Amino acid sequence: MSDLQEEGKNAINAPMNPSTVDIHPEDTLLEENEERTMIDPNSKEDPKFKELIKVLIDWINDVLVEERIIVKQLEEDLYDGQVLQKLLEKLADRKLNVAEVTQSEIGQKQKLQTVLEAVHDLLRPHGWTIKWNVDSIHGKNLISILHLLVALAMHFRAPIRLPEHASVQVVVVRKREGLLQTAHVTEELTTTTEMMMGRFERDAFDTLFDHAPDKLSVVKKSLITFVNKHLNKLNLEVTELETQFADGVYLVLLMGLLEDYFVPLHNFYLTPESFDQKVHNVSFAFELMQDGGLKKPKARPEDVVNLDLKSTLRVLYNLFTKYKNIE
């Protein structure tokens, strides 16, 4: 990375040693005390790192499907600003004042500058640390590109699930007294979904998952008893909380039972097939909850659909708290 963060430097876990890793010829062309960075080849095989790249590529291609843009390799397809421009325009629903096609390096960097300024205007008010710039993106720096895409995905609440605590080992190469010396730095690419979403307030379920997993089964059993007491009236039964509420159907029906009304079938998908239909159902159930006087759930509909147990438990526990005495 061209602009290594200070916290990265503090994370150096190996002293500066004469180089023992394979260095590309172009990396030997360093001035005295000049520094260059690259991803450790072994780190590229890390399952979370590979999953992060795959999830982000699939997300970009899904967003840009109408543009007939297909991204295959992040650093090769995003460096000139063209795809980033289209992605931001689609996500933010606004048109950027940039040239459509730019072949020259100057033109590409000008486009990148405009796109990144628009990104920064969106992210800075929410406290995002900017870990990329025009030169690092145009220089095909994969780590900078990943930081940018993770920030965009979280800001726009992308309906994807990023692997948590994905990191990569970065090799820092420096020329000192004519010798190439290397050190390894751990670069964190994702934390937890909740922290990246900016929801830093922890609740009872965070504590439950982190420190009392043995009590988790007790909570799940209580919630299953609660929901079945009502869903049994429709001859429905729940045995798995994380999977059976993921399509939103049971949530919608449960709200109708708890509030004692019939939910018109045209308002939701009784047999949802696509991800979007399931998200629609869960979002609709959240609206019914708010109509019933509950606060907007902390969980995202996408998290429930993605089988995130903690999110599902939060939603059901809110219902349990309000309606536990309803027969």
C-alpha positions in Angstrom: 0.0 0.0 0.0 1.3 3.4 -1.0 0.1 5.1 2.1 0.5 2.6 4.9 -1.6 3.5 8.0 0.2 4.2 11.2 -1.8 1.4 13.0 -0.5 -0.9 10.3 3.1 0.0 11.1 2.4 -0.7 14.8 1.2 -4.2 13.8 4.6 -5.2 12.3 5.1 -8.7 13.7 8.5 -9.4 12.3 11.7 -7.3 12.5 13.3 -5.8 9.4 15.4 -8.6 8.0 17.3 -9.1 4.8 14.8 -10.2 2.2 13.8 -13.9 2.3 10.7 -13.7 0.1 10.5 -13.7 -3.7 10.7 -10.1 -4.9 9.6 -9.1 -8.4 12.3 -7.4 -10.5 10.4 -4.1 -10.5 10.5 -4.1 -6.7 14.3 -4.0 -6.7 14.2 -0.6 -8.4 14.0 1.3 -5.1 15.9 4.4 -4.0 17.7 4.3 -0.7 15.1 4.2 2.2 12.3 3.9 -0.3 9.4 1.6 0.7 7.1 -0.6 -1.3 4.4 -3.0 -0.2 2.8 -6.1 -1.7 0.4 -8.8 -0.5 2.2 -11.9 0.8 1.4 -14.7 -1.8 0.5 -17.2 1.0 -2.0 -14.7 2.4 -3.9 -14.7 -0.9 -4.9 -18.3 -0.2 -6.6 -17.4 3.1 -10.2 -18.7 2.8 -11.7 -15.4 4.3 -9.6 -13.3 1.9 -10.7 -15.3 -1.1 -14.4 -15.2 0.1 -14.2 -11.5 0.6 -13.1 -10.9 -3.0 -15.7 -13.3 -4.4 -18.6 -11.8 -2.4 -17.6 -8.2 -3.5 -17.2 -9.3 -7.2 -20.6 -11.0 -7.1 -22.2 -7.9 -5.5 -20.7 -5.5 -8.1 -21.9 -7.7 -11.0 -25.3 -8.0 -9.4 -25.6 -4.2 -9.0 -24.4 -3.5 -12.6 -26.2 -6.3 -14.3 -28.3 -3.8 -16.4 -25.1 -2.1 -17.5 -23.9 -5.4 -18.9 -20.6 -4.9 -16.9 -18.9 -8.1 -15.7 -16.1 -7.7 -13.2 -13.7 -10.7 -13.1 -10.6 -9.2 -11.3 -10.9 -6.3 -9.0 -7.5 -4.6 -9.5 -7.7 -5.0 -13.3 -11.3 -3.9 -13.8 -11.6 -1.1 -11.2 -8.4 0.8 -11.5 -9.4 3.3 -14.3 -12.6 4.5 -12.5 -15.1 3.4 -15.1 -16.7 0.6 -13.1 -16.4 2.6 -9.9 -18.3 5.4 -11.5 -21.1 3.2 -12.7 -21.3 1.4 -9.3 -21.5 4.7 -7.3 -24.1 6.1 -9.8 -26.2 3.1 -9.3 -25.9 2.9 -5.6 -26.4 6.6 -4.9 -28.9 7.1 -7.7 -27.1 10.1 -9.0 -25.2 11.0 -12.2 -21.5 12.0 -11.9 -20.2 14.7 -14.2 -17.3 12.7 -15.8 -16.2 11.6 -19.2 -17.7 8.2 -20.1 -14.6 6.7 -21.6 -11.0 7.8 -20.8 -8.0 6.1 -22.3 -5.2 8.3 -21.0 -3.7 8.0 -17.6 -4.4 11.7 -16.9 -8.1 11.2 -17.9 -8.4 8.1 -15.8 -7.0 9.8 -12.7 -9.3 12.8 -13.2 -12.3 10.5 -13.4 -11.1 8.6 -10.3 -10.6 11.9 -8.5 -14.2 12.9 -9.2 -15.6 9.5 -8.2 -13.6 9.3 -5.0 -14.5 12.8 -4.0 -18.2 11.8 -4.3 -17.5 8.7 -2.2 -15.7 10.7 0.5 -18.6 13.2 0.6 -20.9 10.2 1.4 -18.6 8.4 3.9 -16.9 11.1 5.9 -19.9 12.3 7.8 -20.3 8.7 9.1 -16.8 8.5 10.4 -15.2 6.2 7.8 -11.5 6.2 7.8 -10.3 6.8 4.2 -7.7 4.1 3.4 -7.4 4.7 -0.3 -6.5 7.5 -2.8 -6.4 8.1 -6.5 -2.8 6.8 -6.8 -3.4 3.6 -4.9 -6.6 2.7 -6.8 -5.0 3.6 -10.2 -1.9 1.7 -9.1 -4.1 -1.4 -8.9 -3.5 -1.7 -5.1 -5.8 -4.5 -4.2 -5.9 -3.7 -0.5 -7.0 -0.1 -1.2 -9.6 -1.3 -3.6 -11.0 -3.8 -1.0 -11.1 -1.1 1.7 -13.1 1.1 -0.7 -15.5 -1.6 -1.7 -16.1 -2.8 1.9 -16.9 0.8 2.9 -19.4 1.2 0.0 -21.1 -2.1 0.7 -21.6 -1.3 4.3 -22.7 2.3 3.7 -25.3 1.3 1.1 -26.4 -1.7 3.2 -25.6 -4.2 0.5 -27.6 -7.4 0.7 -24.5 -9.4 1.2 -22.7 -11.0 4.1 -19.0 -10.1 4.2 -16.7 -12.5 6.1 -15.9 -11.1 9.5 -12.3 -10.4 10.6 -10.8 -10.9 7.1 -7.2 -9.8 7.0 -4.2 -10.1 4.8 -0.4 -10.2 5.4 1.4 -7.3 3.7 5.1 -7.5 2.9 6.8 -4.2 3.3 10.0 -3.9 1.3 12.5 -1.2 2.0 16.0 -0.5 0.7 18.5 0.3 3.4 22.3 0.6 2.8 21.8 -1.1 -0.6 20.0 -4.1 0.8 16.4 -5.0 0.4 14.8 -5.6 3.8 11.3 -6.9 4.5 8.7 -6.9 7.3 5.2 -8.3 7.5 2.2 -6.2 8.5 -1.2 -7.5 9.2 -3.8 -5.4 7.4 -7.4 -5.8 8.7 -10.0 -5.6 5.9 -13.2 -6.3 7.8 -14.2 -6.3 11.5 -17.6 -7.4 12.6 -20.7 -6.6 10.5 -22.2 -4.6 13.4 -19.0 -2.5 13.9 -18.7 -1.8 10.2 -22.3 -0.8 10.1 -21.6 1.7 12.8 -23.8 0.0 15.4 -21.3 -0.1 18.2 -23.8 -0.4 21.1 -23.6 -3.9 22.4 -26.7 -5.6 23.8 -27.6 -8.8 25.7 -27.3 -11.0 22.6 -23.7 -9.9 22.0 -22.9 -10.9 25.6 -24.8 -14.1 25.2 -23.0 -15.2 22.1 -19.6 -14.1 23.4 -19.7 -15.2 27.0 -22.6 -17.5 27.7 -23.2 -19.8 24.7 -24.5 -22.4 27.1 -27.5 -20.1 27.9 -28.2 -19.6 24.2 -30.1 -22.8 23.9 -32.3 -21.8 26.9 -33.2 -18.5 25.1 -33.9 -20.3 21.8 -36.1 -22.8 23.5 -38.1 -20.0 25.2 -38.6 -18.1 21.9 -39.6 -21.3 20.1 -42.2 -22.0 22.7 -43.5 -18.4 22.4 -43.8 -18.4 18.6 -45.3 -21.8 18.4 -48.0 -20.9 20.9 -49.3 -18.5 18.2 -48.3 -20.2 15.0 -49.9 -23.4 16.1 -53.2 -21.7 15.5 -52.4 -21.9 11.8 -51.1 -25.4 12.1 -47.6 -24.2 11.7 -44.6 -25.2 13.9 -41.1 -23.9 14.3 -38.1 -26.0 15.2 -35.2 -24.0 13.7 -35.3 -20.3 14.5 -32.5 -19.2 12.1 -33.9 -21.0 9.0 -37.7 -20.9 9.4 -37.9 -17.1 9.8 -35.4 -16.4 7.0 -38.0 -15.9 4.2 -40.2 -13.6 6.3 -43.4 -15.5 5.9 -43.7 -16.7 9.5 -42.7 -13.2 10.7 -45.6 -11.7 8.8 -48.1 -14.3 9.9 -46.9 -14.1 13.5 -47.5 -10.3 13.5 -51.0 -10.8 12.3 -51.7 -13.3 15.0 -50.1 -11.2 17.7 -52.0 -8.0 16.7 -55.2 -10.0 15.8 -55.6 -9.1 12.2 -55.5 -10.9 8.8 -52.6 -9.9 6.6 -53.8 -9.6 2.9 -51.9 -12.1 0.9 -51.1 -9.6 -1.9 -49.0 -7.7 0.6 -46.3 -10.3 0.8 -44.9 -13.4 -0.9 -46.4 -16.6 0.6 -43.8 -18.7 -1.3 -40.9 -16.4 -1.9 -38.2 -17.7 -4.3 -35.7 -15.0 -4.7 -33.5 -13.2 -2.2 -35.3 -9.9 -3.0 -38.7 -11.4 -2.3 -37.6 -12.7 1.1 -36.1 -9.3 1.9 -39.5 -7.7 1.0 -41.3 -10.1 3.4 -38.9 -9.4 6.3 -39.0 -5.6 5.6 -42.8 -5.8 5.5 -42.9 -7.6 8.8 -40.6 -4.9 10.3 -43.2 -2.3 9.1 -46.0 -4.2 10.9 -43.9 -4.3 14.1 -43.4 -0.5 14.0 -47.2 -0.1 13.3 -47.7 -2.2 16.5 -45.7 0.3 18.5 -42.3 -1.4 18.5 -39.1 0.4 17.6 -37.5 -0.3 14.3 -35.6 -3.5 14.7 -31.8 -3.2 15.1 -31.3 -6.1 12.6 -31.3 -5.6 8.9 -33.8 -7.6 6.8 -30.9 -8.9 4.8 -29.2 -10.3 7.9 -32.3 -12.3 8.8 -32.6 -13.6 5.2 -28.9 -14.5 5.3 -29.6 -16.8 8.3 -27.9 -14.6 10.9 -29.1 -16.1 14.1 -28.2 -13.2 16.3 -30.3 -10.8 14.1 -33.2 -13.2 14.1 -33.1 -13.7 17.9 -33.1 -9.9 18.4 -36.3 -9.5 16.3 -38.1 -12.4 18.0 -37.0 -11.3 21.5 -38.5 -7.8 20.9 -41.8 -9.5 20.0 -41.5 -11.8 23.0 -41.0 -8.8 25.3 -44.1 -7.0 24.1 -46.4 -9.9 23.5 -45.4 -12.6 25.9 -48.7 -12.3 27.9 -50.9 -12.4 24.8 -52.9 -15.7 24.6 
